[in-house]
Amino acid sequence: MRLNDKVAIVTGAAQGIGLATAIRFAAEGARVVVADLSAARVEAAVASLRAAGGRALGCLVDVTERATIDAMVAEVRTEWGRIDVLINNAGITKDARLAKMSSAQFDSVIAVNLKGVFECTQAVAESMVAQGSGSIVNASSVVGLYGNFGQTNYAATKAGVIGFTKTWARELGPKGVRVNAVCPGFVKTPILETIPEEVMQKMVAKVPLGRLGTPEEIAAVYAFLASDDASYLNGAVIEVSGGIQL
């Protein structure tokens, strides 16, 4: 088990890619912190991981509220003594064309997808630097690489996350902390449930592999980056998209 005894915080861990990541990490031997907004979903996820023999701790976290992040970090350090991995997975979409996007739509996506990544990373960095090791994995997107119609706010955050990754890799790498990013393509998650079938088919048509990705496929890449198998990967931006061309 390549993540044996590593303490891993996963934000947005109660559903979708985050839940798949929590499950994969637990199976790989990690002690998993399930961080999410919904108490019911956090409780269910933790119960599921423990029932499968995993070690899990649930924390109610709003990544736009630093106090909840700091409380989680304090609890994890008290419970398990260290933090080895942070998966900045939490994210939202509020799509609209430029002409119709409201300030509220723009600001809410920036707050979660960009500032939330900053807040969570800043909150754990001190612990990782003190122990001389750590792996931070940021969820970007192919939209951050190529842009996408109707996603001004989302594209800005995901491009920004790449900028974070490159910068923090330089700042934290000399202190033993690796920072990398993953750019998923279109993945079967609750975020896609509101998309009309006709639009979904057009999305799939852009993927050379001819299908959407699965949360488990993204989780597998997260697990690799979190592990010592990726010990010389720092500042990398890995596209996991089936070769999509937007």
Secondary structure in CASP SS format (residue, H / E / C, confidence):
PFRMAT SS
TARGET T0000
AUTHOR 0000-0000-0000
METHOD secondary structure of the structure
MODEL  1
M C 1.00
R C 1.00
L C 1.00
N C 1.00
D C 1.00
K C 1.00
V E 1.00
A E 1.00
I E 1.00
V E 1.00
T E 1.00
G C 1.00
A C 1.00
A C 1.00
Q C 1.00
G H 1.00
I H 1.00
G H 1.00
L H 1.00
A H 1.00
T H 1.00
A H 1.00
I H 1.00
R H 1.00
F H 1.00
A H 1.00
A H 1.00
E C 1.00
G C 1.00
A C 1.00
R E 1.00
V E 1.00
V E 1.00
V E 1.00
A E 1.00
D E 1.00
L C 1.00
S C 1.00
A H 1.00
A H 1.00
R H 1.00
V H 1.00
E H 1.00
A H 1.00
A H 1.00
V H 1.00
A H 1.00
S H 1.00
L H 1.00
R H 1.00
A H 1.00
A C 1.00
G C 1.00
G C 1.00
R E 1.00
A E 1.00
L E 1.00
G E 1.00
C E 1.00
L E 1.00
V C 1.00
D C 1.00
V C 1.00
T C 1.00
E C 1.00
R H 1.00
A H 1.00
T H 1.00
I H 1.00
D H 1.00
A H 1.00
M H 1.00
V H 1.00
A H 1.00
E H 1.00
V H 1.00
R H 1.00
T H 1.00
E H 1.00
W H 1.00
G C 1.00
R C 1.00
I C 1.00
D C 1.00
V E 1.00
L E 1.00
I E 1.00
N E 1.00
N C 1.00
A C 1.00
G C 1.00
I C 1.00
T C 1.00
K C 1.00
D C 1.00
A E 1.00
R C 1.00
L H 1.00
A H 1.00
K H 1.00
M C 1.00
S C 1.00
S H 1.00
A H 1.00
Q H 1.00
F H 1.00
D H 1.00
S H 1.00
V H 1.00
I H 1.00
A H 1.00
V H 1.00
N H 1.00
L H 1.00
K H 1.00
G H 1.00
V H 1.00
F H 1.00
E H 1.00
C H 1.00
T H 1.00
Q H 1.00
A H 1.00
V H 1.00
A H 1.00
E H 1.00
S H 1.00
M H 1.00
V H 1.00
A H 1.00
Q H 1.00
G C 1.00
S C 1.00
G E 1.00
S E 1.00
I E 1.00
V E 1.00
N E 1.00
A E 1.00
S C 1.00
S C 1.00
V H 1.00
V H 1.00
G H 1.00
L H 1.00
Y H 1.00
G C 1.00
N C 1.00
F C 1.00
G C 1.00
Q E 1.00
T H 1.00
N H 1.00
Y H 1.00
A H 1.00
A H 1.00
T H 1.00
K H 1.00
A H 1.00
G H 1.00
V H 1.00
I H 1.00
G H 1.00
F H 1.00
T H 1.00
K H 1.00
T H 1.00
W H 1.00
A H 1.00
R H 1.00
E H 1.00
L H 1.00
G H 1.00
P H 1.00
K H 1.00
G C 1.00
V E 1.00
R E 1.00
V E 1.00
N E 1.00
A E 1.00
V E 1.00
C E 1.00
P E 1.00
G C 1.00
F C 1.00
V E 1.00
K C 1.00
T C 1.00
P H 1.00
I H 1.00
L H 1.00
E H 1.00
T H 1.00
I C 1.00
P C 1.00
E H 1.00
E H 1.00
V H 1.00
M H 1.00
Q H 1.00
K H 1.00
M H 1.00
V H 1.00
A H 1.00
K C 1.00
V C 1.00
P C 1.00
L C 1.00
G C 1.00
R C 1.00
L C 1.00
G E 1.00
T C 1.00
P H 1.00
E H 1.00
E H 1.00
I H 1.00
A H 1.00
A H 1.00
V H 1.00
Y H 1.00
A H 1.00
F H 1.00
L H 1.00
A H 1.00
S C 1.00
D H 1.00
D H 1.00
A H 1.00
S C 1.00
Y C 1.00
L C 1.00
N C 1.00
G C 1.00
A C 1.00
V E 1.00
I E 1.00
E E 1.00
V E 1.00
S C 1.00
G C 1.00
G C 1.00
I C 1.00
Q C 1.00
L C 1.00
END
